[in-house]
């Protein structure tokens, strides 16, 4: 047993971490030491002589009287611990970085999902009602609706095809009913959605508002047939009103409020192409340049507007009245083919013209010249077109301008 302990102590003494290995008694006398010179000395005196400030000491009892004392150098002792600490710190740092990266990634994905949800919600807000329909069973899952359209989905709505007629009756005006009924036919949907992802139809509802109905493909069966579609209802009334407003602006002469030249000529050409008979008139304000020179451009603009108003009043709403430009106007009276009827219309126009006057610096009345031609006129090559009709009216206008004020000439 003593031999084993001696061998153990000898091994300890050879350990580079051990500075001193001693066996001492109760009085701290050194009985055995890794340094033979210390044997017989007192350990307390040795500690006073040597600096063991950066060392650690460990004592183990051998028996009742003897103890084993080890003094280890901290630098060597904690060298391995330092490596452990550094490794642990590095692992911890990497772990924190991974956790932080994961947290940032999850946060970014959450923000993206939240933003996407807001975008989807914003897109869905444009729809008054959205329903998911199974083309295999006809079942309906209501996704979104508003108070105005909740009535559409009241009652038994488990089979969409059976409710299409009721939906059409509630949604559509009389003039749009057949159009909507054909569009809502789910039997023809697979064919209509064969090459596109969505189809739509615009209708007027029973209150005169514009709606857009849309079918959108959602998914397919394993056999490749359309499984689900979205049925979406959207109000486009404001868009339509805005489009109509822009259309009217593009077709209107800004000064007078009547049609501009491009629109007027296009409408007349379309009427002539359909064989619509009528009287085409060209109107020119007499001595308009002198009005501008004498009274100023504002007075000239007022005269132009007054002549335009007189034309609109003298001709019917169905007739086409437009400004060619400057002080020139034109009109087409539908269905008027007899000179006597045409003359009554033009005389009515002249009466209104006579009420126009320029108040300063002295009262001055306004007069116009009118040239008119009738359509159709049989020619060797058939009926004349717009260009020929315009030319004949222009020749008549030239004749009228040779007369004094409010003159009318008809083309032969």
DAGITA-V796020 format. One record per residue. PSI is psi as a letter, one per 20 degrees, with the letter a starting at -180 (999 if undefined). Layout:
((PSI) (PSI))
This chain:
((g) (h) (g) (g) (g) (g) (h) (g) (h) (h) (g) (g) (h) (i) (p) (i) (i) (p) (g) (p) (o) (q) (p) (q) (a) (h) (j) (k) (q) (o) (h) (q) (q) (h) (o) (h) (h) (i) (p) (i) (r) (p) (h) (h) (h) (g) (h) (h) (h) (q) (o) (k) (h) (k) (r) (q) (q) (p) (p) (p) (p) (g) (a) (h) (h) (q) (q) (p) (p) (p) (o) (q) (p) (h) (g) (h) (g) (j) (g) (h) (h) (g) (h) (g) (g) (g) (g) (g) (g) (g) (g) (g) (g) (g) (g) (g) (g) (g) (g) (g) (g) (g) (g) (g) (g) (g) (g) (g) (h) (g) (g) (g) (g) (g) (g) (g) (g) (h) (g) (g) (h) (g) (g) (h) (i) (i) (p) (h) (q) (p) (q) (p) (p) (o) (i) (g) (i) (j) (q) (p) (o) (p) (g) (q) (r) (r) (h) (h) (j) (h) (h) (h) (j) (q) (a) (o) (k) (i) (o) (g) (h) (i) (j) (h) (g) (g) (g) (h) (h) (g) (g) (q) (r) (g) (h) (i) (g) (h) (g) (h) (g) (h) (h) (i) (o) (i) (h) (i) (g) (h) (g) (h) (j) (g) (i) (r) (h) (q) (q) (r) (p) (p) (r) (p) (a) (i) (j) (j) (q) (p) (q) (p) (p) (p) (p) (p) (p) (g) (r) (q) (r) (h) (i) (j) (q) (p) (f) (q) (q) (p) (o) (p) (p) (p) (p) (k) (g) (g) (g) (g) (g) (g) (g) (h) (g) (h) (g) (h) (h) (h) (i) (q) (p) (h) (g) (h) (i) (r) (q) (r) (g) (g) (g) (g) (h) (g) (g) (g) (g) (g) (g) (h) (h) (j) (k) (p) (q) (a) (p) (p) (q) (p) (p) (p) (p) (p) (l) (h) (h) (h) (g) (g) (h) (g) (i) (r) (h) (g) (h) (g) (h) (h) (g) (g) (h) (h) (g) (g) (h) (h) (g) (h) (h) (h) (r) (r) (h) (i) (r) (o) (p) (r) (p) (h) (q) (c) (k) (p) (r) (q) (q) (o) (o) (p) (i) (o) (i) (p) (h) (h) (g) (h) (h) (g) (g) (h) (h) (h) (g) (h) (g) (h) (h) (i) (i) (p) (q) (o) (h) (q) (i) (q) (p) (p) (r) (q) (r) (r) (q) (p) (p) (q) (q) (q) (p) (q) (p) (p) (r) (h) (j) (b) (q) (q) (a) (g) (g) (g) (g) (g) (g) (h) (h) (h) (h) (h) (h) (h) (g) (h) (i) (i) (r) (o) (p) (l) (q) (p) (p) (q) (q) (999))
